[in-house]
Amino acid sequence: MEKVALLALGGSIYSQDVELSDHYSFSCAADSGLDGLLSIGITPDLVIGDMDSVNPQNLSKIKNLGIETISYPEQKNATDGELAIEELFKRGFGEINIVGLTGGKTGRPDHVLFNYWLFWLENKLGVKLRGFCEGFEIFSVSGRCHIKCKKDMIVSILPFFGATNMKLSGLKYPFEGKIEPGPARWVSNLALGDFTIESEGKVLVFVQRIPNFFQTLERASTI
């Protein structure tokens, strides 16, 4: 069985997303991902990055606890997320579950977009990546993949890794043919239950796992 790690980036982190990322044995925070993990009661095993956005008090707390930290200069040719994935791969983790992909203190749209490009590292390293964000599971598909899903869950597909042809079955709006430009074509499909994707080239798949995510958060906060 592959070793699984949890990686927290600097976006918004919710305990419900971490719960979707089950069976991990090691947790890592990339820079201000530390703040997000501590806010939901998780102390990471490793903190890595240039430490330009993490709360200094939280970083001092971690160091005082003897938690391992790896610091990089601010001027570098890789994001903190990239460095964290590469470090976890070196340590033998075959699957990395990522939270904190969007939102966060900066809210920068460029960071969000480039966080999704992290899935390209699967090709480079041979590691499996999964994202968990606001009740959605995010993963890549290349070739044929049968996906377990509950009925009426939202399914969106982002073919920005150069995929050319695709077949979708088990969705409300099936498709078979050439992938043409136009992102609205692939957003907000609905699962009829388990579904199948066949793709020539890699696509990024977003599958809703927790419906009405923010209403669920509001209800939980009132209990």
C-alpha positions as CSV (number, residue, x, y, z in Angstrom):
1,M,0.0,0.0,0.0
2,E,1.3,3.4,-1.0
3,K,2.4,5.9,1.7
4,V,0.0,8.8,1.8
5,A,0.8,12.4,2.9
6,L,-1.5,15.4,3.5
7,L,-0.2,18.7,2.1
8,A,-1.7,22.0,3.2
9,L,-1.2,25.0,0.9
10,G,-1.9,28.6,1.8
11,G,-5.6,28.7,0.8
12,S,-8.7,28.3,3.0
13,I,-8.5,25.0,4.9
14,Y,-11.6,23.3,6.3
15,S,-11.7,20.2,8.6
16,Q,-14.4,18.7,6.3
17,D,-11.9,18.7,3.4
18,V,-9.2,17.1,5.5
19,E,-11.7,14.4,6.6
20,L,-12.3,13.6,2.9
21,S,-8.5,13.1,2.6
22,D,-8.5,10.0,4.7
23,H,-5.8,7.5,5.6
24,Y,-2.8,9.8,5.5
25,S,0.2,9.1,7.8
26,F,2.2,12.3,7.5
27,S,1.2,16.0,7.2
28,C,3.1,18.8,5.6
29,A,2.4,22.5,5.5
30,A,3.7,24.7,2.7
31,D,4.4,28.2,4.2
32,S,1.1,29.7,5.4
33,G,-0.6,26.3,5.1
34,L,0.7,26.0,8.7
35,D,-1.7,28.6,9.8
36,G,-4.6,26.8,8.2
37,L,-3.7,23.4,9.8
38,L,-3.2,24.9,13.2
39,S,-6.6,26.6,12.9
40,I,-8.3,23.2,12.7
41,G,-6.2,21.6,15.4
42,I,-3.6,19.8,13.2
43,T,0.1,20.1,14.0
44,P,2.1,19.2,10.9
45,D,5.1,16.9,10.8
46,L,6.9,19.2,8.4
47,V,6.8,22.9,7.4
48,I,8.5,23.9,4.1
49,G,8.8,27.1,2.1
50,D,10.2,30.6,2.0
51,M,8.1,31.5,5.1
52,D,7.1,34.9,3.6
53,S,3.4,34.6,4.4
54,V,3.1,32.3,7.5
55,N,2.2,33.9,10.8
56,P,5.6,34.3,12.6
57,Q,4.1,33.4,16.0
58,N,2.9,30.1,14.6
59,L,6.2,29.4,13.0
60,S,8.0,30.1,16.3
61,K,5.6,27.8,18.1
62,I,6.3,24.9,15.7
63,K,10.0,25.4,16.0
64,N,9.8,25.4,19.8
65,L,7.9,22.1,19.5
66,G,10.8,20.6,17.6
67,I,8.8,20.2,14.4
68,E,11.0,19.9,11.3
69,T,11.2,23.0,9.1
70,I,12.9,23.4,5.7
71,S,13.4,27.1,4.6
72,Y,14.0,28.4,1.1
73,P,14.9,31.9,-0.1
74,E,12.0,34.0,-1.4
75,Q,13.7,34.3,-4.9
76,K,13.4,30.8,-6.4
77,N,12.2,29.0,-9.5
78,A,9.5,26.9,-7.8
79,T,6.4,27.6,-5.6
80,D,6.3,26.4,-2.0
81,G,3.7,23.8,-3.1
82,E,6.1,22.4,-5.8
83,L,8.9,22.2,-3.3
84,A,6.7,20.4,-0.8
85,I,5.5,17.8,-3.3
86,E,9.0,17.1,-4.5
87,E,10.2,16.7,-0.8
88,L,7.3,14.4,0.0
89,F,8.1,12.3,-3.1
90,K,11.7,12.0,-2.0
91,R,10.5,10.7,1.3
92,G,8.7,7.9,-0.4
93,F,5.1,9.1,-0.5
94,G,3.3,7.7,-3.5
95,E,0.1,9.7,-2.9
96,I,-0.3,13.3,-1.8
97,N,-3.7,14.7,-0.8
98,I,-3.8,18.5,-1.1
99,V,-5.9,21.0,0.8
100,G,-5.9,24.8,0.8
101,L,-5.9,25.2,-3.0
102,T,-8.0,28.3,-3.1
103,G,-8.8,31.4,-1.0
104,G,-6.6,32.2,1.9
105,K,-5.1,35.5,3.1
106,T,-3.8,36.8,-0.2
107,G,-6.7,35.5,-2.3
108,R,-4.5,35.9,-5.4
109,P,-6.1,34.4,-8.6
110,D,-2.7,33.6,-10.1
111,H,-1.9,31.4,-7.1
112,V,-5.1,29.5,-7.5
113,L,-4.5,28.8,-11.2
114,F,-0.9,27.7,-10.7
115,N,-2.0,25.5,-7.8
116,Y,-4.0,23.5,-10.3
117,W,-1.0,23.2,-12.5
118,L,0.7,21.3,-9.6
119,F,-1.1,18.2,-11.0
120,W,1.4,18.3,-13.9
121,L,4.0,17.0,-11.3
122,E,2.3,13.6,-11.5
123,N,3.9,13.2,-14.9
124,K,7.3,14.4,-13.8
125,L,7.5,12.4,-10.5
126,G,5.1,9.5,-11.0
127,V,3.2,10.5,-7.8
128,K,-0.6,10.5,-7.4
129,L,-2.1,13.8,-6.4
130,R,-5.6,14.5,-5.1
131,G,-7.1,17.8,-4.1
132,F,-9.9,18.5,-1.6
133,C,-11.5,21.9,-1.8
134,E,-14.8,23.2,-0.4
135,G,-16.4,19.7,-0.6
136,F,-14.9,18.8,-4.0
137,E,-12.4,16.1,-4.8
138,I,-10.0,17.1,-7.6
139,F,-7.9,14.6,-9.5
140,S,-6.5,14.0,-13.0
141,V,-7.6,11.3,-15.5
142,S,-5.7,10.0,-18.5
143,G,-7.1,7.0,-20.3
144,R,-10.1,5.2,-18.9
145,C,-11.3,5.8,-15.4
146,H,-14.4,4.6,-13.6
147,I,-15.4,6.9,-10.8
148,K,-17.6,6.1,-7.8
149,C,-20.1,8.9,-7.1
150,K,-23.5,9.6,-5.6
151,K,-26.4,10.7,-7.8
152,D,-26.8,14.4,-8.6
153,M,-23.3,15.4,-7.5
154,I,-21.7,18.1,-9.6
155,V,-18.9,17.0,-12.0
156,S,-16.7,19.5,-13.9
157,I,-13.8,18.7,-16.2
158,L,-11.0,21.0,-17.1
159,P,-9.0,19.8,-20.2
160,F,-6.1,22.1,-19.9
161,F,-3.3,19.5,-20.0
162,G,-3.5,19.1,-23.8
163,A,-6.2,16.3,-24.0
164,T,-7.6,15.9,-27.5
165,N,-10.6,13.5,-27.3
166,M,-12.9,12.4,-24.5
167,K,-15.9,10.2,-23.8
168,L,-18.2,10.8,-20.8
169,S,-20.8,8.2,-19.7
170,G,-22.9,8.0,-16.6
171,L,-23.4,11.8,-16.5
172,K,-26.6,13.8,-17.2
173,Y,-24.9,15.3,-20.3
174,P,-22.8,12.5,-22.0
175,F,-20.2,13.4,-24.6
176,E,-18.0,11.7,-27.1
177,G,-15.7,13.4,-29.5
178,K,-13.0,16.0,-30.0
179,I,-12.3,18.5,-27.2
180,E,-12.9,22.0,-28.6
181,P,-12.0,25.3,-26.9
182,G,-14.8,26.6,-24.7
183,P,-14.6,25.9,-20.9
184,A,-18.4,26.3,-20.3
185,R,-18.8,23.0,-22.2
186,W,-17.3,21.0,-19.3
187,V,-18.6,22.8,-16.2
188,S,-21.5,21.7,-13.9
189,N,-22.4,18.3,-15.3
190,L,-24.3,16.0,-12.9
191,A,-23.6,12.4,-12.0
192,L,-26.3,9.8,-12.5
193,G,-24.3,7.6,-10.1
194,D,-20.9,6.1,-10.8
195,F,-19.6,7.4,-14.1
196,T,-16.7,6.8,-16.6
197,I,-14.3,9.1,-18.3
198,E,-12.1,8.1,-21.2
199,S,-9.6,10.7,-22.3
200,E,-6.8,10.9,-24.8
201,G,-4.4,13.0,-22.7
202,K,-4.8,14.3,-19.2
203,V,-7.9,16.2,-17.9
204,L,-8.5,17.6,-14.4
205,V,-11.8,16.4,-12.8
206,F,-13.8,18.1,-10.1
207,V,-16.3,15.9,-8.3
208,Q,-18.6,17.2,-5.6
209,R,-18.4,15.0,-2.5
210,I,-20.2,17.3,0.0
211,P,-23.3,19.0,-1.4
212,N,-24.2,22.5,-0.1
213,F,-20.8,22.7,1.5
214,F,-21.0,26.2,3.1
215,Q,-24.6,25.6,4.4
216,T,-23.1,22.5,6.0
217,L,-20.4,24.6,7.6
218,E,-23.0,27.1,8.9
219,R,-25.0,24.3,10.5
220,A,-22.0,22.8,12.1
221,S,-20.9,26.1,13.6
222,T,-24.3,26.5,15.4
223,I,-24.2,23.1,17.0
